[in-house]
Amino acid sequence: MKKMKKSLSPFALVMAAGIFGSALTLGVNQYFFKNDQKVTIEHTQSLPTLNSRFDTQISSTPSDFTTAAEQVMPGVVHIKSTSLDGRGGGGQVPDIFRDFFGDDFGGRGRSPQPSVGSGSGVIISQDGYIVTNNHVIDKADDIEVSLFDNRNYKAEVIGTDPTTDLALIKIEAEGLEKVSFANSDEVRVGEWVLAIGNPFNLTSTVTAGIVSAKGRNINILRNRSAIESFIQTDAAVNPGNSGGALVNLDGDLIGINTAIASRTGSYSGYSFAVPTNIVRKVMEDLMQYGVVQRAFLGVLIRNVDGQLAKEKDLDLTNGIYIDSLTSNGAAAEAGLKIGDVITAVDGKAVSSSPELQAAIGTHRPGDKVEVTVNRGGAERTINVVLRNGDGNTGSVEKKEIKTLAKLGAEFEDISENRAASLNIEGGVKVKSLGVGTLKRLTDIRSGFIITKVGEERIENTDDLTAALEDQAGVVTIEGIYESYPSRRRYYTFDLK
């Protein structure tokens, strides 16, 4: 008699399925993860746990910035610049009406309304030399400096350099706290820095951040010879910080805060500073000559990237490609060629136009530099003697520059044809007015053509320089305005 198979109960089937599933799970786990591997679950909403190695790195972050801040704050000043730009009510009067009725025509004789700007500056010598931005003091008739201890001084402009947006001013004081310079070439991306200045007239304000980038060009200096190779930081900088200090944690100056990237005019996350290696050179020039001695390589250039490398069949994607050479430039004279890719200056690698500009910008005409280029895949180093804007290696005489710089104006010679049309033998035109004697002590306007200094006839800028050098004390200049050439005008001022 055959035995009948017993059918499993529903409960037994469930238990059997559970046991089989558990065994299968354990078996798969042992097979795939037998080496104790961990499974990473992606796309979770929770934050990952920080491991101990990350925690040890955090300990390198400075716990405070008090030492550097306390060291630098006495060397950062508050600058107020006052300019008599506008005339109350009447605005700007056309030159021809001024010649008839005077400068107050249309303004009903009212005094001009002053405009006051605010910025910062950094003391660089114990006897009162201060570096700031050119745009802080540009066109100012009066400059007042307030020290950290609340002492106030009137400042004199020693010199300006719009190509780097730097200016040198001086106050009559001794024993001041100065800020030491660091080598900005040694600044590293990611290091901590402090910005110290006077934003929104809030004196002695300190903010902290890191160096975000180096060699930035943001195209804010509208000058053909401008040097833009900024240090970029995320330290908060606002209007009023211009001309202030960017320092490392040793309290040494690494840059002069100059600009912010913003759609609103206030800080939006990025700020830019002129590196101290450029600042130092410009300040030395202004002290010694009264104007910056700019050196030029004499090349037109482009940054090398992947697209240009492909277009020009280059075997590198970093460097500065030489598009053309000036005929009387230093590069052409030394043997550089179109198509060369500049990769280093004096042994220091340069990979972009701003870096090359900064490297050359720290030199003067007549200096010799070693320029490393890649030519057809081969690297070579060429000695180049830098030249000035006129194509020679000389510098402008200190005496000549300081005389004209003191007047605070830009001059240009009148052409022979223009002189003949005005019925004069020649002259020097006041092209523009800045900070200086003419604007401070006279009501002279741009466009005035100087034809005499005292009894000496002036036909060109050399005549003007020589005549002023012969003068002492009160000086009278004679000339005309093109809009009314038949009327002679005279301006008298103290040249001291």
Solvent accessible surface area in square Angstrom, and as a share of the most:
residue,aa,sasa,rsa
1,M,240,1.07
2,K,184,0.78
3,K,195,0.83
4,M,176,0.79
5,K,197,0.83
6,K,193,0.82
7,S,108,0.70
8,L,118,0.58
9,S,59,0.38
10,P,109,0.68
11,F,147,0.61
12,A,35,0.27
13,L,99,0.49
14,V,105,0.61
15,M,97,0.43
16,A,52,0.40
17,A,66,0.51
18,G,43,0.41
19,I,117,0.60
20,F,141,0.59
21,G,31,0.30
22,S,65,0.42
23,A,60,0.47
24,L,103,0.51
25,T,91,0.53
26,L,116,0.58
27,G,41,0.39
28,V,67,0.39
29,N,68,0.35
30,Q,114,0.51
31,Y,155,0.59
32,F,124,0.52
33,F,79,0.33
34,K,142,0.60
35,N,115,0.59
36,D,130,0.67
37,Q,113,0.50
38,K,191,0.81
39,V,104,0.60
40,T,116,0.67
41,I,129,0.66
42,E,123,0.55
43,H,170,0.76
44,T,76,0.44
45,Q,177,0.79
46,S,84,0.54
47,L,163,0.81
48,P,111,0.70
49,T,133,0.77
50,L,103,0.51
51,N,92,0.47
52,S,85,0.55
53,R,178,0.65
54,F,93,0.39
55,D,74,0.38
56,T,91,0.53
57,Q,112,0.50
58,I,90,0.46
59,S,94,0.60
60,S,98,0.63
61,T,63,0.36
62,P,33,0.21
63,S,115,0.74
64,D,82,0.42
65,F,54,0.22
66,T,73,0.42
67,T,101,0.59
68,A,3,0.02
69,A,11,0.09
70,E,117,0.52
71,Q,99,0.44
72,V,1,0.01
73,M,39,0.18
74,P,37,0.23
75,G,2,0.02
76,V,9,0.05
77,V,1,0.00
78,H,14,0.06
79,I,0,0.00
80,K,83,0.35
81,S,10,0.06
82,T,33,0.19
83,S,11,0.07
84,L,90,0.45
85,D,77,0.40
86,G,32,0.31
87,R,76,0.28
88,G,13,0.12
89,G,74,0.71
90,G,33,0.32
91,G,35,0.33
92,Q,127,0.56
93,V,13,0.07
94,P,78,0.49
95,D,53,0.28
96,I,76,0.39
97,F,89,0.37
98,R,20,0.07
99,D,2,0.01
100,F,115,0.48
101,F,125,0.52
102,G,30,0.29
103,D,22,0.11
104,D,61,0.32
105,F,88,0.37
106,G,42,0.41
107,G,6,0.06
108,R,215,0.79
109,G,55,0.53
110,R,125,0.46
111,S,82,0.53
112,P,33,0.21
113,Q,118,0.53
114,P,74,0.47
115,S,56,0.36
116,V,98,0.56
117,G,33,0.32
118,S,41,0.26
119,G,0,0.00
120,S,0,0.00
121,G,0,0.00
122,V,0,0.00
123,I,2,0.01
124,I,25,0.13
125,S,22,0.14
126,Q,109,0.49
127,D,53,0.27
128,G,0,0.00
129,Y,47,0.18
130,I,0,0.00
131,V,0,0.00
132,T,0,0.00
133,N,0,0.00
134,N,18,0.09
135,H,93,0.41
136,V,13,0.07
137,I,0,0.00
138,D,66,0.34
139,K,100,0.42
140,A,3,0.02
141,D,28,0.14
142,D,51,0.26
143,I,6,0.03
144,E,53,0.24
145,V,0,0.00
146,S,26,0.17
147,L,13,0.07
148,F,92,0.38
149,D,81,0.42
150,N,130,0.66
151,R,110,0.40
152,N,94,0.48
153,Y,49,0.19
154,K,128,0.54
155,A,18,0.14
156,E,100,0.45
157,V,33,0.19
158,I,36,0.18
159,G,6,0.06
160,T,45,0.26
161,D,8,0.04
162,P,69,0.43
163,T,16,0.09
164,T,1,0.01
165,D,9,0.04
166,L,0,0.00
167,A,0,0.00
168,L,0,0.00
169,I,0,0.00
170,K,35,0.15
171,I,1,0.01
172,E,138,0.62
173,A,11,0.09
174,E,137,0.61
175,G,64,0.61
176,L,7,0.03
177,E,109,0.49
178,K,112,0.47
179,V,8,0.04
180,S,59,0.38
181,F,52,0.22
182,A,18,0.14
183,N,67,0.34
184,S,5,0.03
185,D,71,0.37
186,E,127,0.57
187,V,9,0.05
188,R,183,0.67
189,V,94,0.54
190,G,40,0.38
191,E,52,0.23
192,W,84,0.30
193,V,0,0.00
194,L,1,0.00
195,A,0,0.00
196,I,0,0.00
197,G,0,0.00
198,N,4,0.02
199,P,11,0.07
200,F,113,0.47
201,N,85,0.44
202,L,110,0.55
203,T,84,0.49
204,S,37,0.24
205,T,38,0.22
206,V,51,0.29
207,T,37,0.22
208,A,41,0.32
209,G,5,0.05
210,I,61,0.31
211,V,0,0.00
212,S,38,0.25
213,A,13,0.10
214,K,74,0.31
215,G,15,0.15
216,R,106,0.39
217,N,64,0.33
218,I,51,0.26
219,N,98,0.50
220,I,70,0.36
221,L,26,0.13
222,R,209,0.76
223,N,62,0.32
224,R,247,0.90
225,S,35,0.23
226,A,15,0.11
227,I,8,0.04
228,E,6,0.03
229,S,9,0.05
230,F,3,0.01
231,I,3,0.01
232,Q,13,0.06
233,T,2,0.01
234,D,60,0.31
235,A,0,0.00
236,A,32,0.25
237,V,5,0.03
238,N,29,0.15
239,P,65,0.41
240,G,7,0.07
241,N,4,0.02
242,S,20,0.13
243,G,0,0.00
244,G,0,0.00
245,A,0,0.00
246,L,0,0.00
247,V,0,0.00
248,N,23,0.12
249,L,66,0.33
250,D,106,0.55
251,G,1,0.01
252,D,36,0.18
253,L,0,0.00
254,I,1,0.00
255,G,0,0.00
256,I,0,0.00
257,N,2,0.01
258,T,7,0.04
259,A,15,0.12
260,I,44,0.22
261,A,41,0.32
262,S,41,0.27
263,R,242,0.88
264,T,114,0.66
265,G,42,0.40
266,S,44,0.28
267,Y,63,0.24
268,S,66,0.43
269,G,21,0.20
270,Y,110,0.42
271,S,2,0.01
272,F,9,0.04
273,A,0,0.00
274,V,6,0.03
275,P,16,0.10
276,T,0,0.00
277,N,29,0.15
278,I,5,0.02
279,V,0,0.00
280,R,86,0.31
281,K,10,0.04
282,V,4,0.02
283,M,5,0.02
284,E,79,0.35
285,D,0,0.00
286,L,0,0.00
287,M,67,0.30
288,Q,90,0.40
289,Y,33,0.13
290,G,5,0.05
291,V,55,0.32
292,V,17,0.10
293,Q,9,0.04
294,R,41,0.15
295,A,2,0.02
296,F,64,0.27
297,L,11,0.05
298,G,14,0.13
299,V,26,0.15
300,L,116,0.58
301,I,49,0.25
302,R,95,0.35
303,N,73,0.37
304,V,9,0.05
305,D,74,0.38
306,G,46,0.44
307,Q,145,0.64
308,L,9,0.04
309,A,8,0.06
310,K,177,0.75
311,E,107,0.48
312,K,75,0.32
313,D,133,0.69
314,L,40,0.20
315,D,104,0.54
316,L,36,0.18
317,T,80,0.46
318,N,96,0.49
319,G,1,0.01
320,I,0,0.00
321,Y,16,0.06
322,I,0,0.00
323,D,52,0.27
324,S,34,0.22
325,L,49,0.25
326,T,59,0.34
327,S,117,0.75
328,N,81,0.42
329,G,7,0.07
330,A,1,0.01
331,A,0,0.00
332,A,39,0.31
333,E,129,0.58
334,A,34,0.26
335,G,34,0.32
336,L,4,0.02
337,K,115,0.49
338,I,109,0.55
339,G,24,0.23
340,D,1,0.01
341,V,1,0.00
342,I,0,0.00
343,T,26,0.15
344,A,13,0.10
345,V,6,0.03
346,D,72,0.37
347,G,68,0.65
348,K,102,0.43
349,A,79,0.61
350,V,5,0.03
351,S,49,0.32
352,S,25,0.16
353,S,22,0.14
354,P,10,0.06
355,E,58,0.26
356,L,6,0.03
357,Q,61,0.27
358,A,20,0.15
359,A,21,0.16
360,I,11,0.06
361,G,4,0.04
362,T,45,0.26
363,H,41,0.18
364,R,65,0.24
365,P,15,0.09
366,G,37,0.35
367,D,50,0.26
368,K,132,0.56
369,V,1,0.00
370,E,84,0.38
371,V,0,0.00
372,T,16,0.09
373,V,0,0.00
374,N,22,0.11
375,R,50,0.18
376,G,89,0.85
377,G,42,0.40
378,A,54,0.42
379,E,124,0.56
380,R,110,0.40
381,T,78,0.45
382,I,25,0.13
383,N,88,0.45
384,V,0,0.00
385,V,65,0.37
386,L,0,0.00
387,R,49,0.18
388,N,27,0.14
389,G,65,0.63
390,D,118,0.61
391,G,15,0.15
392,N,75,0.39
393,T,65,0.38
394,G,38,0.36
395,S,56,0.36
396,V,69,0.40
397,E,120,0.54
398,K,93,0.39
399,K,138,0.58
400,E,61,0.27
401,I,18,0.09
402,K,80,0.34
403,T,17,0.10
404,L,26,0.13
405,A,43,0.34
406,K,91,0.39
407,L,4,0.02
408,G,11,0.11
409,A,21,0.17
410,E,91,0.41
411,F,30,0.12
412,E,67,0.30
413,D,76,0.39
414,I,22,0.11
415,S,68,0.44
416,E,156,0.70
417,N,130,0.67
418,R,97,0.35
419,A,4,0.03
420,A,75,0.58
421,S,76,0.49
422,L,13,0.07
423,N,137,0.70
424,I,18,0.09
425,E,120,0.54
426,G,8,0.08
427,G,0,0.00
428,V,0,0.00
429,K,49,0.21
430,V,0,0.00
431,K,105,0.45
432,S,46,0.30
433,L,30,0.15
434,G,17,0.16
435,V,29,0.17
436,G,9,0.09
437,T,1,0.01
438,L,1,0.00
439,K,45,0.19
440,R,130,0.47
441,L,85,0.42
442,T,24,0.14
443,D,73,0.38
444,I,8,0.04
445,R,29,0.11
446,S,54,0.35
447,G,17,0.16
448,F,0,0.00
449,I,0,0.00
450,I,1,0.01
451,T,6,0.04
452,K,48,0.21
453,V,0,0.00
454,G,32,0.31
455,E,158,0.71
456,E,70,0.31
457,R,124,0.45
458,I,1,0.01
459,E,75,0.34
460,N,55,0.28
461,T,34,0.20
462,D,100,0.52
463,D,48,0.25
464,L,1,0.00
465,T,13,0.08
466,A,57,0.44
467,A,0,0.00
468,L,3,0.01
469,E,58,0.26
470,D,105,0.54
471,Q,52,0.23
472,A,95,0.73
473,G,24,0.23
474,V,99,0.57
475,V,2,0.01
476,T,53,0.31
477,I,3,0.01
478,E,28,0.12
479,G,0,0.00
480,I,0,0.00
481,Y,4,0.02
482,E,49,0.22
483,S,50,0.33
484,Y,62,0.24
485,P,52,0.33
486,S,98,0.63
487,R,101,0.37
488,R,100,0.36
489,R,39,0.14
490,Y,128,0.49
491,Y,12,0.05
492,T,73,0.43
493,F,8,0.03
494,D,48,0.25
495,L,22,0.11
496,K,174,0.74
